[in-house]
């Protein structure tokens, strides 16, 4: 699983959690609030792309909150910005560089 996929899964998990526990996806939600949520998700996505292309995991962690949780199938949950950053830095492959990322079209 790529770093980009992990970040997108984390974003989706946050949104889903908000929908389930806070009723954020109910019909009473304003269009402005939904647009603001989408803008924040897009901001994190842009940060993820820039940090991935630069090979800068520390920059990516700046977009995370201290209570972030990343869940991946078959692995233990990663909890907290510092723990996630430490795990990513440990897993970094010297000499490995991402040259480009493509965005899937919404169909």
PAFIGU-754791 format. One record per atom (N, C-alpha, C, O): atom name; x, y, z; residue in three letters. Coordinates in steps of 0.05 Angstrom, whole numbers. Atoms other than C-alpha are relative to their C-alpha. Example, Ala and Ser with C-alpha at 12.3 -4.5 7.8 and 13.67 -1.06 7.14 Angstrom:
N/18/-24/0/Ala
CA/246/-90/156/Ala
C/18/24/0/Ala
O/39/24/13/Ala
N/-16/-24/-1/Ser
CA/273/-21/143/Ser
C/-15/22/14/Ser
O/-5/44/18/Ser
# end
This chain:
N/17/-24/0/Unk
CA/0/0/0/Unk
C/18/25/0/Unk
O/37/26/16/Unk
N/-17/-23/2/Unk
CA/29/67/-19/Unk
C/-6/20/22/Unk
O/-27/18/35/Unk
N/4/-20/-20/Unk
CA/37/126/27/Unk
C/-25/17/-6/Unk
O/-40/25/12/Unk
N/23/-16/8/Unk
CA/-15/164/-13/Unk
C/-25/-15/7/Unk
O/-45/-2/16/Unk
N/24/16/-6/Unk
CA/-65/108/-4/Unk
C/-5/1/30/Unk
O/-29/3/38/Unk
N/3/0/-29/Unk
CA/-53/107/71/Unk
C/-12/27/9/Unk
O/-30/28/25/Unk
N/10/-26/-7/Unk
CA/-65/182/75/Unk
C/-29/3/-8/Unk
O/-45/14/7/Unk
N/28/-2/10/Unk
CA/-129/178/34/Unk
C/-18/-18/17/Unk
O/-41/-10/23/Unk
N/16/17/-17/Unk
CA/-154/120/77/Unk
C/-4/14/27/Unk
O/-26/13/38/Unk
N/2/-15/-25/Unk
CA/-139/162/139/Unk
C/-21/22/-2/Unk
O/-38/25/16/Unk
N/20/-21/4/Unk
CA/-179/220/111/Unk
C/-28/-11/-2/Unk
O/-46/0/11/Unk
N/27/12/3/Unk
CA/-237/176/91/Unk
C/-10/-11/27/Unk
O/-33/-8/33/Unk
N/8/10/-27/Unk
CA/-237/144/161/Unk
C/-9/23/18/Unk
O/-29/20/33/Unk
N/8/-23/-16/Unk
CA/-241/213/194/Unk
C/-28/9/-8/Unk
O/-45/14/9/Unk
N/26/-9/10/Unk
CA/-299/233/150/Unk
C/-22/-20/7/Unk
O/-44/-12/16/Unk
N/19/21/-7/Unk
CA/-335/167/161/Unk
C/-7/0/29/Unk
O/-30/-2/37/Unk
N/4/-1/-29/Unk
CA/-325/171/236/Unk
C/-18/24/7/Unk
O/-36/21/24/Unk
N/16/-23/-5/Unk
CA/-354/241/236/Unk
C/-29/-5/-8/Unk
O/-48/3/6/Unk
N/27/6/9/Unk
CA/-414/217/196/Unk
C/-15/-18/19/Unk
O/-39/-14/25/Unk
N/13/20/-17/Unk
CA/-428/159/242/Unk
C/-5/10/28/Unk
O/-28/7/38/Unk
N/2/-7/-28/Unk
CA/-415/188/311/Unk
C/-11/28/5/Unk
O/-22/33/26/Unk
N/9/-27/-4/Unk
CA/-433/261/301/Unk
C/-24/7/-18/Unk
O/-34/30/-16/Unk
N/23/-6/17/Unk
CA/-488/256/249/Unk
C/7/21/-21/Unk
O/-11/35/-31/Unk
N/-9/-21/18/Unk
CA/-447/301/203/Unk
C/-11/-4/-28/Unk
O/-11/14/-44/Unk
N/10/6/27/Unk
CA/-476/267/141/Unk
C/-30/2/-2/Unk
O/-42/-6/-22/Unk
N/29/-1/0/Unk
CA/-548/279/160/Unk
C/-9/22/-19/Unk
O/7/40/-27/Unk
N/10/-19/20/Unk
CA/-592/319/113/Unk
C/-1/29/12/Unk
O/-4/48/-4/Unk
N/1/-26/-12/Unk
CA/-592/377/163/Unk
C/26/16/-2/Unk
O/28/39/5/Unk
N/-26/-12/3/Unk
CA/-520/392/147/Unk
C/0/21/-22/Unk
O/-12/16/-44/Unk
N/1/-21/21/Unk
CA/-509/456/108/Unk
C/20/-6/-22/Unk
O/40/-20/-18/Unk
N/-17/3/23/Unk
CA/-477/458/40/Unk
C/27/13/6/Unk
O/48/4/-3/Unk
N/-25/-14/-7/Unk
CA/-425/507/68/Unk
C/18/-17/17/Unk
O/42/-18/13/Unk
N/-16/18/-18/Unk
CA/-403/458/122/Unk
C/12/-23/-16/Unk
O/35/-31/-12/Unk
N/-10/22/17/Unk
CA/-397/402/71/Unk
C/22/10/-18/Unk
O/42/-4/-22/Unk
N/-21/-11/18/Unk
CA/-357/447/24/Unk
C/25/5/16/Unk
O/47/1/6/Unk
N/-23/-5/-16/Unk
CA/-311/466/81/Unk
C/14/-26/7/Unk
O/39/-27/6/Unk
N/-12/27/-5/Unk
CA/-300/392/99/Unk
C/15/-9/-25/Unk
O/38/-19/-22/Unk
N/-13/9/25/Unk
CA/-284/376/26/Unk
C/25/17/-5/Unk
O/45/6/-15/Unk
N/-23/-17/4/Unk
CA/-236/435/23/Unk
C/23/-9/18/Unk
O/46/-9/10/Unk
N/-20/10/-18/Unk
CA/-199/409/84/Unk
C/12/-27/-9/Unk
O/36/-31/-7/Unk
N/-9/26/11/Unk
CA/-195/339/54/Unk
C/19/5/-24/Unk
O/39/-8/-27/Unk
N/-16/-6/23/Unk
CA/-168/368/-11/Unk
C/26/13/8/Unk
O/47/8/-5/Unk
N/-25/-13/-11/Unk
CA/-117/410/28/Unk
C/19/-22/9/Unk
O/43/-21/3/Unk
N/-17/22/-10/Unk
CA/-91/347/62/Unk
C/10/-17/-23/Unk
O/33/-26/-23/Unk
N/-8/16/24/Unk
CA/-90/310/-5/Unk
C/23/15/-14/Unk
O/43/2/-22/Unk
N/-21/-15/13/Unk
CA/-49/366/-36/Unk
C/27/-1/16/Unk
O/48/-3/4/Unk
N/-24/2/-17/Unk
CA/-1/365/23/Unk
C/13/-27/-3/Unk
O/38/-30/-4/Unk
N/-10/27/4/Unk
CA/6/290/15/Unk
C/15/-3/-26/Unk
O/36/-15/-27/Unk
N/-13/2/26/Unk
CA/23/295/-59/Unk
C/26/15/0/Unk
O/47/5/-8/Unk
N/-25/-16/0/Unk
CA/74/351/-48/Unk
C/21/-13/17/Unk
O/45/-14/9/Unk
N/-19/12/-17/Unk
CA/107/315/10/Unk
C/11/-26/-12/Unk
O/34/-33/-9/Unk
N/-8/26/12/Unk
CA/108/248/-27/Unk
C/20/5/-23/Unk
O/41/-8/-25/Unk
N/-18/-6/22/Unk
CA/140/279/-89/Unk
C/27/11/10/Unk
O/47/7/-2/Unk
N/-24/-11/-12/Unk
CA/191/315/-45/Unk
C/15/-20/17/Unk
O/38/-16/24/Unk
N/-12/20/-17/Unk
CA/205/252/-5/Unk
C/3/10/29/Unk
O/21/1/43/Unk
N/-2/-13/-27/Unk
CA/192/292/59/Unk
C/-23/-9/18/Unk
O/-44/3/18/Unk
N/21/11/-17/Unk
CA/153/251/109/Unk
C/-6/19/23/Unk
O/-29/20/33/Unk
N/5/-19/-22/Unk
CA/162/304/163/Unk
C/-20/21/-9/Unk
O/-37/30/7/Unk
N/19/-20/11/Unk
CA/124/354/118/Unk
C/-28/-12/-1/Unk
O/-47/2/5/Unk
N/26/13/1/Unk
CA/68/304/110/Unk
C/-12/-1/28/Unk
O/-37/3/31/Unk
N/11/2/-27/Unk
CA/61/296/185/Unk
C/-10/26/10/Unk
O/-26/27/30/Unk
N/11/-26/-9/Unk
CA/48/371/192/Unk
C/-30/2/-5/Unk
O/-43/17/8/Unk
N/29/-1/6/Unk
CA/-21/359/162/Unk
C/-16/-19/18/Unk
O/-40/-19/17/Unk
N/14/19/-17/Unk
CA/-37/307/215/Unk
C/-5/13/28/Unk
O/11/30/37/Unk
N/5/-8/-27/Unk
CA/-68/320/283/Unk
C/13/-20/19/Unk
O/20/-42/11/Unk
N/-13/18/-19/Unk
CA/-39/290/346/Unk
C/-16/-25/6/Unk
O/-4/-45/16/Unk
N/17/23/-6/Unk
CA/-97/242/353/Unk
C/-7/-17/-25/Unk
O/-26/-32/-25/Unk
N/5/15/25/Unk
CA/-93/213/282/Unk
C/3/-30/5/Unk
O/20/-39/21/Unk
N/-2/29/-2/Unk
CA/-104/138/275/Unk
C/0/-10/-29/Unk
O/-18/-3/-45/Unk
N/-1/12/27/Unk
CA/-84/99/212/Unk
C/-5/-30/4/Unk
O/9/-43/18/Unk
N/7/29/-1/Unk
CA/-116/31/202/Unk
C/7/-12/-26/Unk
O/0/-2/-47/Unk
N/-7/15/24/Unk
CA/-89/-19/153/Unk
C/-7/-29/5/Unk
O/-1/-40/27/Unk
N/8/28/-3/Unk
CA/-116/-89/142/Unk
C/24/-17/6/Unk
O/45/-16/-7/Unk
N/-21/19/-7/Unk
CA/-74/-142/176/Unk
C/22/12/17/Unk
O/42/-2/22/Unk
N/-21/-13/-16/Unk
CA/-33/-92/217/Unk
C/-13/14/24/Unk
O/-37/19/24/Unk
N/10/-15/-23/Unk
CA/-39/-59/284/Unk
C/-4/29/-7/Unk
O/9/40/-25/Unk
N/5/-28/5/Unk
CA/-67/11/286/Unk
C/24/17/8/Unk
O/38/12/27/Unk
N/-21/-20/-7/Unk
CA/-17/68/284/Unk
C/-15/24/12/Unk
O/-33/35/0/Unk
N/15/-20/-14/Unk
CA/-38/120/334/Unk
C/19/23/8/Unk
O/40/19/20/Unk
N/-15/-24/-7/Unk
CA/-11/191/341/Unk
C/19/9/-21/Unk
O/32/-8/-34/Unk
N/-17/-11/21/Unk
CA/27/237/295/Unk
C/30/-8/3/Unk
O/42/-16/-17/Unk
N/-29/6/-4/Unk
CA/96/225/326/Unk
C/6/-30/-5/Unk
O/26/-37/-17/Unk
N/-4/28/4/Unk
CA/88/149/325/Unk
C/-2/-7/-30/Unk
O/14/-23/-40/Unk
N/3/5/29/Unk
CA/65/150/252/Unk
C/25/11/-15/Unk
O/35/-3/-33/Unk
N/-23/-12/12/Unk
CA/122/196/232/Unk
C/25/-18/4/Unk
O/40/-23/-14/Unk
N/-23/18/-6/Unk
CA/173/151/267/Unk
C/-1/-26/-16/Unk
O/19/-35/-26/Unk
N/3/25/15/Unk
CA/145/89/233/Unk
C/6/4/-30/Unk
O/19/-12/-42/Unk
N/-5/-6/29/Unk
CA/147/122/164/Unk
C/30/6/-5/Unk
O/41/-3/-25/Unk
N/-29/-5/3/Unk
CA/218/147/174/Unk
C/16/-26/2/Unk
O/36/-29/-13/Unk
N/-14/25/-3/Unk
CA/240/78/196/Unk
C/-4/-17/-25/Unk
O/14/-32/-34/Unk
N/5/17/24/Unk
CA/207/46/134/Unk
C/10/13/-25/Unk
O/9/0/-47/Unk
N/-9/-14/24/Unk
CA/236/98/86/Unk
C/22/-16/-13/Unk
O/40/-28/0/Unk
N/-20/14/16/Unk
CA/278/67/31/Unk
C/20/20/-11/Unk
O/13/37/-27/Unk
N/-20/-19/10/Unk
CA/343/104/19/Unk
C/3/-3/-31/Unk
O/4/-25/-41/Unk
N/-3/0/29/Unk
CA/350/124/-54/Unk
C/-26/-3/-15/Unk
O/-27/1/-40/Unk
N/26/3/13/Unk
CA/276/112/-68/Unk
C/-13/28/-4/Unk
O/-12/44/15/Unk
N/12/-26/5/Unk
CA/241/172/-100/Unk
C/-25/-3/-18/Unk
O/-24/-18/-38/Unk
N/25/0/16/Unk
CA/170/182/-126/Unk
C/4/22/-21/Unk
O/9/45/-14/Unk
N/-3/-19/21/Unk
CA/173/216/-194/Unk
C/-25/14/-8/Unk
O/-25/37/-16/Unk
N/25/-12/7/Unk
CA/100/228/-207/Unk
C/-23/-16/13/Unk
O/-20/-39/21/Unk
N/24/13/-10/Unk
CA/31/213/-181/Unk
C/-23/7/-19/Unk
O/-24/29/-30/Unk
N/23/-5/17/Unk
CA/-32/206/-222/Unk
C/-25/-1/17/Unk
O/-27/-16/36/Unk
N/25/-1/-15/Unk
CA/-101/222/-197/Unk
C/-21/-15/-17/Unk
O/-25/-9/-41/Unk
N/21/15/14/Unk
CA/-157/175/-215/Unk
C/-24/18/-5/Unk
O/-31/35/12/Unk
N/23/-17/6/Unk
CA/-215/207/-249/Unk
C/-25/-10/15/Unk
O/-27/-34/22/Unk
N/24/7/-14/Unk
CA/-282/208/-214/Unk
C/-21/-8/-20/Unk
O/-32/9/-34/Unk
N/19/10/20/Unk
CA/-327/164/-256/Unk
C/-22/-15/14/Unk
O/-40/-25/0/Unk
# end
